[in-house]
Amino acid sequence: MFFANPMYLWALLGLAVPVAIHLWSKDEGRTIKVGSIANLKESENTQTRTLQLNEWLLLLLRLLVIALLVVILAEPFVKTTTKNQDLVYLVEPELLKIDTFKTSMDSLAESKTVKLLQEDFPEYNAADSVKTVAANYWQLAQDFEMLKADSLVVFSQSLVKGFKGKRPEITEYVNWVTIDSSQSTEGDVTLTQLQDSIEVLELKSTKEKLSFKKSVREADAVQNLNTDLEIQSVDTLQVYAFAEDSLQTDLKFLKTGFEALSTYLKRPIAITDIAPNETSEGGILIWLSPKGAPEFSGTLLNYQQDMFASDLIIKNGTHFSLTQNLTRKNVVEQHLAEQLLPLLNLHPELEQVVQKYDRRVLADAFATPLRTAKEQELNPASSIPLKHWFWLALLIALIVERLLSRIRKQ
């Protein structure tokens, strides 16, 4: 038996209290001198023995009541013996599409515990069809404790897109094994209309890198592409600009940067100067003034100095900020035009499309969760509380003690 709060056991010293009360309350007999005892009736020894026994029973019952109360405060429980599995294998369902790997797992499952690396870790059965779902490896790693295994071997693709959030810290020993599926993917991600031709943005992904390639094709050639992408039209991007006199030089550099992007991307960008009280809708607003920018539904670039910023333009919440005054030197060295590119938001859905093709692999050393030596907290499922049984015993002891004390008038 174990105790959740063993410090309360010091209260067992209180057992000395009823013993002391019992000793101090014992009346000593008085001696009376009489001339003759011939007429005195002899006392019955059995009754005297019974009275003495009742006193000891009361003492023991009171000691028992105090002891039970102390034990209840200490919260007793017993541990159940749960043996962890020595080794459990986890396999990502996507890997079972590889015939040679599936054959190996079928053979391994005959003698070892093999589970699927997905929610709730179901048992792998070679005869069942396996549904493949996108895996968040680190989210699943946080639930490895429920497997109750001394060590785990994880077979996965270790795709970069599957590692989201903070790298977890777990107490289980994990051997993370990346299986090279030798798959590289490529495909068209956007089609953009450029006058009488089509700009095609292609993506290619290997396990090492992700690369993009642009090409311009005739409209007839695009019709033969195996894709269901819609051709996006190119509208003139509106840029509205306002700057205080002291920041006019910065505005000229920004305009030059947008003109360079327009030439490079072959996208028309119209830049319009506005007055402080003018309003505009959509597009991009450059607001270089210490005064607060007006309400604007598009993309805002304002002037907000930040001496700790490493870039000329940073994203600050829902808008962008110019962090320092522009000069010929920092415009060239920090590639101002490239930093303006995110403001254009040319492909707002590109990130979701990239997820479909991304096959980059994270190295095992970075994929494996961090192992911590922190002791695990007591698992409620591995312990049986006894407090309610001691409450029952305390109730019975109190009832017997009260009945006996009423009889003895103690």
Salt bridges, closest charged atoms under 4 A:
GLU55 OE2 - ARG408 NH2 3.20
ASP86 OD1 - LYS83 NZ 3.67
GLU94 OE2 - LYS97 NZ 3.27
ASP106 OD2 - LYS102 NZ 3.26
GLU123 OE1 - LYS115 NZ 3.00
ASP180 OD2 - LYS207 NZ 3.10
GLU199 OE1 - ARG267 NH2 3.39
GLU202 OE2 - ARG217 NH2 3.46
ASP273 OD1 - LYS255 NZ 2.82
ASP358 OD2 - ARG360 NH2 2.84
GLU401 OE2 - ARG62 NE 2.78
GLU401 OE1 - ARG402 NE 2.82
